[in-house]
Amino acid sequence: MKEPISYRGEPLEIHGKTYYLRFDLNILSQIQEHFPNGIEDLDNIETDYEGLRWLITAEINNAIEYSNFINGTNEAKLSEKEVGWIFDIPSMIGISQKIKMAYIESSPVQIGDKENKEEDEKNGVSQQE
């Protein structure tokens, strides 16, 4: 099956396999259900280990489900416990940065939009054309 969408996101490699983290409607809906303040709770995700483990698991499993749908495969999803074994505390900062970049990459901001570009530059985000 041909991909119906442009699959944007941040690559995350686990045991030689690459998963792409992105914020689609499925993830946004799950975040809204899991976190009391929805997406706003991700601002400090680096210090919320339970929340970070849950979000990494949700993102990876969303990528697996999407791949299964597109490719007709049946790869098993990961449990939160498995994700906890894979990632350690030193990797948390890098992963939380990837999650934040995935959110930026998945947002509908147009590159070249002067107002958004200036705001991104103030926040230290660089968009490449």
N, CA, C and O atoms as a Tinker XYZ file with bonds, in Angstrom:
   516  protein
     1  N      0.844000   -1.171000    0.000000    73     2
     2  CA     0.000000    0.000000    0.000000    64     1     3
     3  C      0.892000    1.238000    0.000000    63     2     4     5
     4  O      1.880000    1.300000    0.732000    81     3
     5  N      0.543000    2.211000   -0.816000    73     3     6
     6  CA     1.289000    3.461000   -0.858000    64     5     7
     7  C      0.900000    4.320000    0.340000    63     6     8     9
     8  O     -0.265000    4.376000    0.734000    81     7
     9  N      1.905000    4.990000    0.911000    73     7    10
    10  CA     1.625000    5.836000    2.070000    64     9    11
    11  C      0.672000    6.957000    1.681000    63    10    12    13
    12  O      0.923000    7.680000    0.717000    81    11
    13  N     -0.432000    7.107000    2.433000    73    11    14
    14  CA    -1.410000    8.149000    2.100000    64    13    15
    15  C     -0.980000    9.533000    2.561000    63    14    16    17
    16  O     -1.574000   10.532000    2.156000    81    15
    17  N      0.043000    9.604000    3.399000    73    15    18
    18  CA     0.500000   10.893000    3.924000    64    17    19
    19  C      2.008000   10.961000    3.837000    63    18    20    21
    20  O      2.686000    9.945000    3.681000    81    19
    21  N      2.516000   12.162000    3.941000    73    19    22
    22  CA     3.953000   12.349000    4.042000    64    21    23
    23  C      4.321000   12.054000    5.489000    63    22    24    25
    24  O      3.910000   12.785000    6.391000    81    23
    25  N      5.077000   11.011000    5.721000    73    23    26
    26  CA     5.362000   10.581000    7.086000    64    25    27
    27  C      6.533000   11.376000    7.633000    63    26    28    29
    28  O      7.686000   10.958000    7.521000    81    27
    29  N      6.233000   12.527000    8.229000    73    27    30
    30  CA     7.272000   13.357000    8.838000    64    29    31
    31  C      7.448000   12.939000   10.282000    63    30    32    33
    32  O      6.523000   12.422000   10.908000    81    31
    33  N      8.623000   13.162000   10.800000    73    31    34
    34  CA     8.870000   12.864000   12.197000    64    33    35
    35  C     10.340000   12.700000   12.477000    63    34    36    37
    36  O     11.180000   12.748000   11.578000    81    35
    37  N     10.628000   12.509000   13.728000    73    35    38
    38  CA    12.007000   12.346000   14.175000    64    37    39
    39  C     12.361000   10.869000   14.246000    63    38    40    41
    40  O     11.631000   10.091000   14.860000    81    39
    41  N     13.471000   10.466000   13.626000    73    39    42
    42  CA    13.865000    9.056000   13.681000    64    41    43
    43  C     14.394000    8.681000   15.067000    63    42    44    45
    44  O     15.127000    9.445000   15.695000    81    43
    45  N     14.017000    7.517000   15.518000    73    43    46
    46  CA    14.492000    6.966000   16.787000    64    45    47
    47  C     14.882000    5.524000   16.517000    63    46    48    49
    48  O     14.042000    4.714000   16.126000    81    47
    49  N     16.152000    5.201000   16.724000    73    47    50
    50  CA    16.630000    3.848000   16.440000    64    49    51
    51  C     16.642000    3.017000   17.715000    63    50    52    53
    52  O     17.139000    3.445000   18.757000    81    51
    53  N     16.079000    1.817000   17.604000    73    51    54
    54  CA    16.048000    0.871000   18.714000    64    53    55
    55  C     16.475000   -0.483000   18.171000    63    54    56    57
    56  O     15.807000   -1.057000   17.312000    81    55
    57  N     17.585000   -0.985000   18.676000    73    55    58
    58  CA    18.108000   -2.301000   18.277000    64    57    59
    59  C     18.162000   -2.456000   16.761000    63    58    60    61
    60  O     17.740000   -3.476000   16.216000    81    59
    61  N     18.687000   -1.431000   16.085000    73    59    62
    62  CA    18.874000   -1.494000   14.643000    64    61    63
    63  C     17.636000   -1.201000   13.812000    63    62    64    65
    64  O     17.706000   -1.238000   12.583000    81    63
    65  N     16.517000   -0.915000   14.437000    73    63    66
    66  CA    15.284000   -0.613000   13.712000    64    65    67
    67  C     14.929000    0.849000   13.959000    63    66    68    69
    68  O     15.018000    1.331000   15.088000    81    67
    69  N     14.529000    1.549000   12.907000    73    67    70
    70  CA    14.190000    2.964000   13.023000    64    69    71
    71  C     12.689000    3.153000   13.073000    63    70    72    73
    72  O     11.949000    2.629000   12.240000    81    71
    73  N     12.253000    3.916000   14.069000    73    71    74
    74  CA    10.852000    4.304000   14.216000    64    73    75
    75  C     10.794000    5.816000   14.068000    63    74    76    77
    76  O     11.737000    6.513000   14.439000    81    75
    77  N      9.695000    6.325000   13.530000    73    75    78
    78  CA     9.567000    7.761000   13.338000    64    77    79
    79  C      8.524000    8.316000   14.290000    63    78    80    81
    80  O      7.354000    7.937000   14.245000    81    79
    81  N      8.969000    9.223000   15.155000    73    79    82
    82  CA     8.097000    9.845000   16.128000    64    81    83
    83  C      7.423000   11.043000   15.475000    63    82    84    85
    84  O      8.087000   11.906000   14.901000    81    83
    85  N      6.108000   11.085000   15.568000    73    83    86
    86  CA     5.377000   12.225000   15.026000    64    85    87
    87  C      4.066000   12.383000   15.773000    63    86    88    89
    88  O      3.602000   11.462000   16.446000    81    87
    89  N      3.490000   13.530000   15.651000    73    87    90
    90  CA     2.250000   13.837000   16.338000    64    89    91
    91  C      1.113000   13.872000   15.332000    63    90    92    93
    92  O      0.859000   14.894000   14.695000    81    91
    93  N      0.427000   12.732000   15.198000    73    91    94
    94  CA    -0.755000   12.686000   14.363000    64    93    95
    95  C     -1.984000   12.722000   15.276000    63    94    96    97
    96  O     -1.844000   12.853000   16.492000    81    95
    97  N     -3.168000   12.609000   14.709000    73    95    98
    98  CA    -4.392000   12.685000   15.520000    64    97    99
    99  C     -4.473000   11.570000   16.553000    63    98   100   101
   100  O     -5.026000   11.764000   17.636000    81    99
   101  N     -3.926000   10.408000   16.226000    73    99   102
   102  CA    -3.960000    9.299000   17.184000    64   101   103
   103  C     -3.149000    9.635000   18.434000    63   102   104   105
   104  O     -3.628000    9.448000   19.553000    81   103
   105  N     -1.943000   10.124000   18.252000    73   103   106
   106  CA    -1.089000   10.477000   19.396000    64   105   107
   107  C     -1.681000   11.646000   20.168000    63   106   108   109
   108  O     -1.712000   11.624000   21.399000    81   107
   109  N     -2.149000   12.662000   19.459000    73   107   110
   110  CA    -2.725000   13.814000   20.151000    64   109   111
   111  C     -3.929000   13.408000   20.998000    63   110   112   113
   112  O     -4.111000   13.906000   22.109000    81   111
   113  N     -4.737000   12.512000   20.473000    73   111   114
   114  CA    -5.892000   12.016000   21.224000    64   113   115
   115  C     -5.452000   11.241000   22.465000    63   114   116   117
   116  O     -6.029000   11.404000   23.540000    81   115
   117  N     -4.432000   10.397000   22.314000    73   115   118
   118  CA    -3.930000    9.629000   23.452000    64   117   119
   119  C     -3.331000   10.547000   24.515000    63   118   120   121
   120  O     -3.509000   10.317000   25.711000    81   119
   121  N     -2.624000   11.585000   24.077000    73   119   122
   122  CA    -2.037000   12.539000   25.022000    64   121   123
   123  C     -3.139000   13.246000   25.801000    63   122   124   125
   124  O     -3.036000   13.435000   27.013000    81   123
   125  N     -4.181000   13.627000   25.098000    73   123   126
   126  CA    -5.308000   14.306000   25.744000    64   125   127
   127  C     -5.956000   13.419000   26.803000    63   126   128   129
   128  O     -6.390000   13.905000   27.848000    81   127
   129  N     -6.018000   12.123000   26.530000    73   127   130
   130  CA    -6.594000   11.180000   27.495000    64   129   131
   131  C     -5.651000   10.923000   28.674000    63   130   132   133
   132  O     -6.111000   10.768000   29.806000    81   131
   133  N     -4.348000   10.878000   28.424000    73   131   134
   134  CA    -3.380000   10.477000   29.454000    64   133   135
   135  C     -2.973000   11.620000   30.388000    63   134   136   137
   136  O     -2.863000   11.429000   31.599000    81   135
   137  N     -2.753000   12.797000   29.823000    73   135   138
   138  CA    -2.253000   13.922000   30.617000    64   137   139
   139  C     -3.394000   14.867000   30.962000    63   138   140   141
   140  O     -4.191000   15.209000   30.088000    81   139
   141  N     -3.489000   15.299000   32.222000    73   139   142
   142  CA    -4.582000   16.175000   32.642000    64   141   143
   143  C     -4.690000   17.467000   31.830000    63   142   144   145
   144  O     -5.794000   17.938000   31.556000    81   143
   145  N     -3.549000   18.039000   31.448000    73   143   146
   146  CA    -3.558000   19.297000   30.682000    64   145   147
   147  C     -3.222000   19.082000   29.209000    63   146   148   149
   148  O     -2.870000   20.029000   28.506000    81   147
   149  N     -3.329000   17.852000   28.747000    73   147   150
   150  CA    -3.067000   17.551000   27.340000    64   149   151
   151  C     -1.645000   17.860000   26.929000    63   150   152   153
   152  O     -0.699000   17.600000   27.673000    81   151
   153  N     -1.500000   18.412000   25.750000    73   151   154
   154  CA    -0.193000   18.664000   25.150000    64   153   155
   155  C      0.652000   19.619000   25.996000    63   154   156   157
   156  O      1.880000   19.562000   25.947000    81   155
   157  N      0.014000   20.483000   26.760000    73   155   158
   158  CA     0.753000   21.435000   27.606000    64   157   159
   159  C      1.604000   20.723000   28.652000    63   158   160   161
   160  O      2.618000   21.265000   29.091000    81   159
   161  N      1.212000   19.529000   29.053000    73   159   162
   162  CA     1.982000   18.778000   30.046000    64   161   163
   163  C      3.323000   18.288000   29.502000    63   162   164   165
   164  O      4.169000   17.825000   30.267000    81   163
   165  N      3.524000   18.386000   28.189000    73   163   166
   166  CA     4.788000   17.925000   27.609000    64   165   167
   167  C      5.903000   18.951000   27.763000    63   166   168   169
   168  O      7.061000   18.654000   27.473000    81   167
   169  N      5.565000   20.156000   28.217000    73   167   170
   170  CA     6.585000   21.190000   28.383000    64   169   171
   171  C      7.715000   20.749000   29.299000    63   170   172   173
   172  O      8.870000   21.109000   29.072000    81   171
   173  N      7.402000   19.977000   30.329000    73   171   174
   174  CA     8.418000   19.525000   31.286000    64   173   175
   175  C      8.530000   18.003000   31.308000    63   174   176   177
   176  O      8.720000   17.401000   32.365000    81   175
   177  N      8.411000   17.394000   30.147000    73   175   178
   178  CA     8.394000   15.927000   30.059000    64   177   179
   179  C      9.711000   15.312000   30.514000    63   178   180   181
   180  O      9.731000   14.151000   30.923000    81   179
   181  N     10.817000   16.064000   30.451000    73   179   182
   182  CA    12.124000   15.515000   30.837000    64   181   183
   183  C     12.155000   15.053000   32.288000    63   182   184   185
   184  O     12.897000   14.132000   32.628000    81   183
   185  N     11.361000   15.679000   33.142000    73   183   186
   186  CA    11.390000   15.352000   34.572000    64   185   187
   187  C     10.226000   14.475000   35.004000    63   186   188   189
   188  O     10.126000   14.115000   36.177000    81   187
   189  N      9.352000   14.128000   34.078000    73   187   190
   190  CA     8.206000   13.260000   34.375000    64   189   191
   191  C      8.512000   11.886000   33.785000    63   190   192   193
   192  O      8.108000   11.580000   32.664000    81   191
   193  N      9.232000   11.056000   34.553000    73   191   194
   194  CA     9.703000    9.775000   34.008000    64   193   195
   195  C      8.563000    8.856000   33.601000    63   194   196   197
   196  O      8.652000    8.197000   32.566000    81   195
   197  N      7.510000    8.797000   34.378000    73   195   198
   198  CA     6.368000    7.949000   34.021000    64   197   199
   199  C      5.715000    8.468000   32.750000    63   198   200   201
   200  O      5.369000    7.692000   31.859000    81   199
   201  N      5.549000    9.789000   32.669000    73   199   202
   202  CA     4.950000   10.392000   31.491000    64   201   203
   203  C      5.816000   10.218000   30.254000    63   202   204   205
   204  O      5.309000    9.950000   29.165000    81   203
   205  N      7.119000   10.371000   30.427000    73   203   206
   206  CA     8.042000   10.206000   29.309000    64   205   207
   207  C      8.049000    8.760000   28.821000    63   206   208   209
   208  O      8.012000    8.509000   27.617000    81   207
   209  N      8.096000    7.811000   29.750000    73   207   210
   210  CA     8.061000    6.398000   29.362000    64   209   211
   211  C      6.768000    6.087000   28.617000    63   210   212   213
   212  O      6.780000    5.388000   27.604000    81   211
   213  N      5.645000    6.613000   29.127000    73   211   214
   214  CA     4.355000    6.382000   28.470000    64   213   215
   215  C      4.362000    6.969000   27.065000    63   214   216   217
   216  O      3.934000    6.312000   26.115000    81   215
   217  N      4.851000    8.219000   26.924000    73   215   218
   218  CA     4.832000    8.888000   25.630000    64   217   219
   219  C      5.748000    8.204000   24.622000    63   218   220   221
   220  O      5.378000    8.043000   23.459000    81   219
   221  N      6.939000    7.801000   25.056000    73   219   222
   222  CA     7.844000    7.077000   24.154000    64   221   223
   223  C      7.175000    5.788000   23.676000    63   222   224   225
   224  O      7.224000    5.450000   22.493000    81   223
   225  N      6.559000    5.085000   24.604000    73   223   226
   226  CA     5.868000    3.841000   24.249000    64   225   227
   227  C      4.732000    4.115000   23.259000    63   226   228   229
   228  O      4.583000    3.406000   22.263000    81   227
   229  N      3.937000    5.142000   23.540000    73   227   230
   230  CA     2.820000    5.482000   22.646000    64   229   231
   231  C      3.321000    5.861000   21.258000    63   230   232   233
   232  O      2.744000    5.445000   20.253000    81   231
   233  N      4.395000    6.651000   21.199000    73   231   234
   234  CA     4.948000    7.069000   19.905000    64   233   235
   235  C      5.496000    5.873000   19.118000    63   234   236   237
   236  O      5.223000    5.729000   17.927000    81   235
   237  N      6.269000    5.019000   19.793000    73   235   238
   238  CA     6.833000    3.847000   19.113000    64   237   239
   239  C      5.721000    2.926000   18.632000    63   238   240   241
   240  O      5.752000    2.453000   17.496000    81   239
   241  N      4.740000    2.670000   19.492000    73   239   242
   242  CA     3.652000    1.778000   19.102000    64   241   243
   243  C      2.799000    2.374000   17.991000    63   242   244   245
   244  O      2.284000    1.636000   17.151000    81   243
   245  N      2.642000    3.689000   17.969000    73   243   246
   246  CA     1.930000    4.339000   16.883000    64   245   247
   247  C      2.688000    4.136000   15.568000    63   246   248   249
   248  O      2.079000    3.871000   14.532000    81   247
   249  N      4.017000    4.263000   15.615000    73   247   250
   250  CA     4.841000    4.040000   14.424000    64   249   251
   251  C      4.739000    2.583000   13.958000    63   250   252   253
   252  O      4.677000    2.311000   12.759000    81   251
   253  N      4.722000    1.658000   14.909000    73   251   254
   254  CA     4.587000    0.234000   14.565000    64   253   255
   255  C      3.228000   -0.034000   13.923000    63   254   256   257
   256  O      3.145000   -0.708000   12.896000    81   255
   257  N      2.175000    0.490000   14.523000    73   255   258
   258  CA     0.830000    0.281000   13.964000    64   257   259
   259  C      0.709000    0.872000   12.566000    63   258   260   261
   260  O      0.108000    0.270000   11.677000    81   259
   261  N      1.287000    2.057000   12.381000    73   259   262
   262  CA     1.247000    2.696000   11.069000    64   261   263
   263  C      2.003000    1.851000   10.043000    63   262   264   265
   264  O      1.516000    1.629000    8.935000    81   263
   265  N      3.190000    1.383000   10.418000    73   263   266
   266  CA     3.975000    0.534000    9.529000    64   265   267
   267  C      3.224000   -0.759000    9.200000    63   266   268   269
   268  O      3.210000   -1.199000    8.050000    81   267
   269  N      2.607000   -1.359000   10.206000    73   267   270
   270  CA     1.810000   -2.574000    9.968000    64   269   271
   271  C      0.679000   -2.297000    8.987000    63   270   272   273
   272  O      0.407000   -3.113000    8.106000    81   271
   273  N      0.024000   -1.161000    9.132000    73   271   274
   274  CA    -1.092000   -0.777000    8.261000    64   273   275
   275  C     -0.621000   -0.575000    6.823000    63   274   276   277
   276  O     -1.236000   -1.084000    5.886000    81   275
   277  N      0.467000    0.165000    6.656000    73   275   278
   278  CA     0.971000    0.487000    5.324000    64   277   279
   279  C      1.582000   -0.724000    4.640000    63   278   280   281
   280  O      1.378000   -0.932000    3.444000    81   279
   281  N      2.333000   -1.529000    5.393000    73   279   282
   282  CA     3.101000   -2.631000    4.801000    64   281   283
   283  C      2.433000   -3.996000    4.915000    63   282   284   285
   284  O      2.948000   -4.981000    4.387000    81   283
   285  N      1.304000   -4.062000    5.592000    73   283   286
   286  CA     0.629000   -5.354000    5.756000    64   285   287
   287  C      1.411000   -6.309000    6.635000    63   286   288   289
   288  O      1.327000   -7.526000    6.469000    81   287
   289  N      2.172000   -5.762000    7.570000    73   287   290
   290  CA     2.969000   -6.597000    8.472000    64   289   291
   291  C      2.268000   -6.732000    9.815000    63   290   292   293
   292  O      1.194000   -6.168000   10.026000    81   291
   293  N      2.880000   -7.480000   10.715000    73   291   294
   294  CA     2.276000   -7.708000   12.023000    64   293   295
   295  C      3.341000   -7.630000   13.121000    63   294   296   297
   296  O      3.443000   -8.527000   13.958000    81   295
   297  N      4.131000   -6.552000   13.113000    73   295   298
   298  CA     5.154000   -6.384000   14.138000    64   297   299
   299  C      4.480000   -6.131000   15.489000    63   298   300   301
   300  O      3.510000   -5.379000   15.587000    81   299
   301  N      5.011000   -6.769000   16.512000    73   299   302
   302  CA     4.452000   -6.625000   17.855000    64   301   303
   303  C      4.802000   -5.262000   18.440000    63   302   304   305
   304  O      5.878000   -4.717000   18.194000    81   303
   305  N      3.869000   -4.728000   19.216000    73   303   306
   306  CA     4.098000   -3.464000   19.908000    64   305   307
   307  C      4.929000   -3.717000   21.166000    63   306   308   309
   308  O      5.064000   -4.855000   21.616000    81   307
   309  N      5.480000   -2.646000   21.722000    73   307   310
   310  CA     6.294000   -2.733000   22.934000    64   309   311
   311  C      5.464000   -2.353000   24.156000    63   310   312   313
   312  O      4.548000   -1.535000   24.068000    81   311
   313  N      5.791000   -2.947000   25.281000    73   311   314
   314  CA     5.142000   -2.570000   26.534000    64   313   315
   315  C      5.924000   -1.423000   27.164000    63   314   316   317
   316  O      7.068000   -1.170000   26.786000    81   315
   317  N      5.317000   -0.732000   28.116000    73   315   318
   318  CA     6.027000    0.332000   28.824000    64   317   319
   319  C      7.239000   -0.231000   29.561000    63   318   320   321
   320  O      8.277000    0.427000   29.650000    81   319
   321  N      7.109000   -1.435000   30.084000    73   319   322
   322  CA     8.233000   -2.063000   30.795000    64   321   323
   323  C      9.398000   -2.291000   29.833000    63   322   324   325
   324  O     10.547000   -2.026000   30.187000    81   323
   325  N      9.117000   -2.780000   28.619000    73   323   326
   326  CA    10.183000   -2.992000   27.633000    64   325   327
   327  C     10.856000   -1.669000   27.275000    63   326   328   329
   328  O     12.080000   -1.602000   27.170000    81   327
   329  N     10.066000   -0.630000   27.091000    73   327   330
   330  CA    10.625000    0.685000   26.777000    64   329   331
   331  C     11.498000    1.168000   27.932000    63   330   332   333
   332  O     12.555000    1.755000   27.707000    81   331
   333  N     11.061000    0.923000   29.168000    73   331   334
   334  CA    11.852000    1.290000   30.343000    64   333   335
   335  C     13.186000    0.571000   30.394000    63   334   336   337
   336  O     14.169000    1.127000   30.883000    81   335
   337  N     13.236000   -0.649000   29.901000    73   335   338
   338  CA    14.498000   -1.395000   29.866000    64   337   339
   339  C     15.423000   -0.876000   28.768000    63   338   340   341
   340  O     16.644000   -0.895000   28.925000    81   339
   341  N     14.853000   -0.419000   27.673000    73   339   342
   342  CA    15.639000    0.024000   26.522000    64   341   343
   343  C     16.315000    1.364000   26.784000    63   342   344   345
   344  O     17.475000    1.555000   26.417000    81   343
   345  N     15.603000    2.290000   27.414000    73   343   346
   346  CA    16.119000    3.646000   27.602000    64   345   347
   347  C     16.519000    3.881000   29.046000    63   346   348   349
   348  O     15.798000    3.514000   29.973000    81   347
   349  N     17.684000    4.501000   29.222000    73   347   350
   350  CA    18.161000    4.804000   30.564000    64   349   351
   351  C     18.074000    6.310000   30.823000    63   350   352   353
   352  O     17.712000    7.082000   29.935000    81   351
   353  N     18.404000    6.706000   32.025000    73   351   354
   354  CA    18.282000    8.113000   32.405000    64   353   355
   355  C     19.131000    9.036000   31.523000    63   354   356   357
   356  O     18.630000   10.083000   31.112000    81   355
   357  N     20.398000    8.699000   31.210000    73   355   358
   358  CA    21.165000    9.605000   30.343000    64   357   359
   359  C     20.537000    9.816000   28.959000    63   358   360   361
   360  O     20.740000   10.865000   28.347000    81   359
   361  N     19.788000    8.848000   28.466000    73   359   362
   362  CA    19.173000    9.005000   27.143000    64   361   363
   363  C     17.878000    9.815000   27.174000    63   362   364   365
   364  O     17.349000   10.179000   26.124000    81   363
   365  N     17.364000   10.099000   28.375000    73   363   366
   366  CA    16.080000   10.797000   28.502000    64   365   367
   367  C     16.087000   12.186000   27.866000    63   366   368   369
   368  O     15.112000   12.576000   27.224000    81   367
   369  N     17.181000   12.938000   28.041000    73   367   370
   370  CA    17.224000   14.300000   27.496000    64   369   371
   371  C     17.187000   14.257000   25.974000    63   370   372   373
   372  O     16.445000   15.013000   25.346000    81   371
   373  N     17.990000   13.370000   25.378000    73   371   374
   374  CA    17.988000   13.255000   23.919000    64   373   375
   375  C     16.639000   12.829000   23.379000    63   374   376   377
   376  O     16.195000   13.327000   22.345000    81   375
   377  N     15.990000   11.918000   24.066000    73   375   378
   378  CA    14.686000   11.439000   23.607000    64   377   379
   379  C     13.628000   12.525000   23.763000    63   378   380   381
   380  O     12.787000   12.708000   22.883000    81   379
   381  N     13.670000   13.240000   24.877000    73   379   382
   382  CA    12.680000   14.307000   25.061000    64   381   383
   383  C     12.881000   15.401000   24.009000    63   382   384   385
   384  O     11.908000   16.014000   23.570000    81   383
   385  N     14.133000   15.655000   23.595000    73   383   386
   386  CA    14.392000   16.614000   22.526000    64   385   387
   387  C     13.833000   16.112000   21.198000    63   386   388   389
   388  O     13.279000   16.888000   20.419000    81   387
   389  N     13.981000   14.808000   20.941000    73   387   390
   390  CA    13.423000   14.230000   19.720000    64   389   391
   391  C     11.893000   14.352000   19.716000    63   390   392   393
   392  O     11.288000   14.620000   18.678000    81   391
   393  N     11.290000   14.157000   20.867000    73   391   394
   394  CA     9.836000   14.277000   20.966000    64   393   395
   395  C      9.410000   15.717000   20.668000    63   394   396   397
   396  O      8.440000   15.946000   19.945000    81   395
   397  N     10.132000   16.674000   21.224000    73   395   398
   398  CA     9.797000   18.079000   20.969000    64   397   399
   399  C      9.995000   18.428000   19.495000    63   398   400   401
   400  O      9.188000   19.158000   18.918000    81   399
   401  N     11.062000   17.913000   18.884000    73   399   402
   402  CA    11.276000   18.148000   17.455000    64   401   403
   403  C     10.187000   17.484000   16.625000    63   402   404   405
   404  O      9.749000   18.038000   15.617000    81   403
   405  N      9.746000   16.300000   17.040000    73   403   406
   406  CA     8.663000   15.620000   16.329000    64   405   407
   407  C      7.396000   16.459000   16.369000    63   406   408   409
   408  O      6.660000   16.531000   15.385000    81   407
   409  N      7.143000   17.092000   17.507000    73   407   410
   410  CA     5.965000   17.959000   17.619000    64   409   411
   411  C      6.086000   19.143000   16.670000    63   410   412   413
   412  O      5.127000   19.495000   15.984000    81   411
   413  N      7.259000   19.753000   16.633000    73   411   414
   414  CA     7.488000   20.887000   15.731000    64   413   415
   415  C      7.354000   20.435000   14.285000    63   414   416   417
   416  O      6.700000   21.097000   13.480000    81   415
   417  N      7.976000   19.304000   13.957000    73   415   418
   418  CA     7.928000   18.775000   12.584000    64   417   419
   419  C      6.508000   18.441000   12.151000    63   418   420   421
   420  O      6.171000   18.574000   10.974000    81   419
   421  N      5.687000   18.015000   13.076000    73   419   422
   422  CA     4.326000   17.591000   12.751000    64   421   423
   423  C      3.331000   18.741000   12.730000    63   422   424   425
   424  O      2.195000   18.572000   12.286000    81   423
   425  N      3.750000   19.910000   13.209000    73   423   426
   426  CA     2.817000   21.035000   13.252000    64   425   427
   427  C      2.650000   21.633000   11.866000    63   426   428   429
   428  O      3.541000   21.523000   11.023000    81   427
   429  N      1.517000   22.259000   11.634000    73   427   430
   430  CA     1.219000   22.778000   10.292000    64   429   431
   431  C      1.822000   24.146000    9.990000    63   430   432   433
   432  O      1.236000   24.923000    9.235000    81   431
   433  N      2.989000   24.455000   10.569000    73   431   434
   434  CA     3.640000   25.737000   10.310000    64   433   435
   435  C      4.307000   25.681000    8.949000    63   434   436   437
   436  O      5.013000   24.723000    8.632000    81   435
   437  N      4.081000   26.705000    8.150000    73   435   438
   438  CA     4.697000   26.741000    6.835000    64   437   439
   439  C      6.087000   27.353000    6.932000    63   438   440   441
   440  O      6.281000   28.389000    7.566000    81   439
   441  N      7.032000   26.707000    6.303000    73   439   442
   442  CA     8.384000   27.257000    6.245000    64   441   443
   443  C      8.322000   28.524000    5.404000    63   442   444   445
   444  O      7.696000   28.560000    4.344000    81   443
   445  N      8.981000   29.556000    5.899000    73   443   446
   446  CA     8.972000   30.815000    5.170000    64   445   447
   447  C      7.950000   31.794000    5.726000    63   446   448   449
   448  O      7.956000   32.963000    5.338000    81   447
   449  N      7.090000   31.362000    6.605000    73   447   450
   450  CA     6.143000   32.245000    7.259000    64   449   451
   451  C      6.950000   33.131000    8.198000    63   450   452   453
   452  O      7.433000   32.666000    9.230000    81   451
   453  N      7.098000   34.400000    7.846000    73   451   454
   454  CA     8.022000   35.300000    8.551000    64   453   455
   455  C      7.730000   35.371000   10.047000    63   454   456   457
   456  O      8.654000   35.276000   10.855000    81   455
   457  N      6.478000   35.534000   10.428000    73   455   458
   458  CA     6.136000   35.666000   11.847000    64   457   459
   459  C      6.508000   34.403000   12.618000    63   458   460   461
   460  O      7.097000   34.488000   13.696000    81   459
   461  N      6.168000   33.224000   12.072000    73   459   462
   462  CA     6.505000   31.964000   12.731000    64   461   463
   463  C      8.008000   31.725000   12.744000    63   462   464   465
   464  O      8.546000   31.204000   13.721000    81   463
   465  N      8.687000   32.101000   11.666000    73   463   466
   466  CA    10.128000   31.915000   11.588000    64   465   467
   467  C     10.837000   32.756000   12.651000    63   466   468   469
   468  O     11.761000   32.285000   13.314000    81   467
   469  N     10.389000   34.011000   12.804000    73   467   470
   470  CA    10.993000   34.871000   13.822000    64   469   471
   471  C     10.756000   34.316000   15.219000    63   470   472   473
   472  O     11.653000   34.358000   16.062000    81   471
   473  N      9.562000   33.800000   15.472000    73   471   474
   474  CA     9.244000   33.215000   16.776000    64   473   475
   475  C     10.095000   31.974000   17.022000    63   474   476   477
   476  O     10.599000   31.778000   18.128000    81   475
   477  N     10.260000   31.137000   16.002000    73   475   478
   478  CA    11.090000   29.933000   16.137000    64   477   479
   479  C     12.541000   30.295000   16.420000    63   478   480   481
   480  O     13.198000   29.654000   17.241000    81   479
   481  N     13.041000   31.323000   15.738000    73   479   482
   482  CA    14.424000   31.737000   15.959000    64   481   483
   483  C     14.626000   32.232000   17.386000    63   482   484   485
   484  O     15.672000   31.985000   17.985000    81   483
   485  N     13.619000   32.938000   17.943000    73   483   486
   486  CA    13.704000   33.377000   19.336000    64   485   487
   487  C     13.769000   32.185000   20.275000    63   486   488   489
   488  O     14.433000   32.240000   21.310000    81   487
   489  N     13.078000   31.105000   19.916000    73   487   490
   490  CA    13.035000   29.905000   20.747000    64   489   491
   491  C     14.156000   28.922000   20.435000    63   490   492   493
   492  O     14.207000   27.841000   21.022000    81   491
   493  N     15.055000   29.280000   19.522000    73   491   494
   494  CA    16.190000   28.428000   19.220000    64   493   495
   495  C     15.870000   27.286000   18.283000    63   494   496   497
   496  O     16.578000   26.279000   18.287000    81   495
   497  N     14.828000   27.406000   17.480000    73   495   498
   498  CA    14.441000   26.362000   16.535000    64   497   499
   499  C     14.812000   26.818000   15.151000    63   498   500   501
   500  O     14.454000   27.924000   14.744000    81   499
   501  N     15.518000   25.994000   14.425000    73   499   502
   502  CA    15.925000   26.308000   13.062000    64   501   503
   503  C     15.155000   25.428000   12.104000    63   502   504   505
   504  O     15.139000   24.205000   12.245000    81   503
   505  N     14.516000   26.049000   11.129000    73   503   506
   506  CA    13.796000   25.285000   10.119000    64   505   507
   507  C     14.603000   25.309000    8.835000    63   506   508   509
   508  O     15.062000   26.361000    8.388000    81   507
   509  N     14.767000   24.129000    8.247000    73   507   510
   510  CA    15.512000   24.026000    6.997000    64   509   511
   511  C     14.529000   23.894000    5.860000    63   510   512   513
   512  O     13.502000   23.228000    5.989000    81   511
   513  N     14.848000   24.537000    4.732000    73   511   514
   514  CA    13.968000   24.424000    3.566000    64   513   515
   515  C     14.342000   23.224000    2.746000    63   514   516
   516  O     13.715000   22.958000    1.720000    81   515
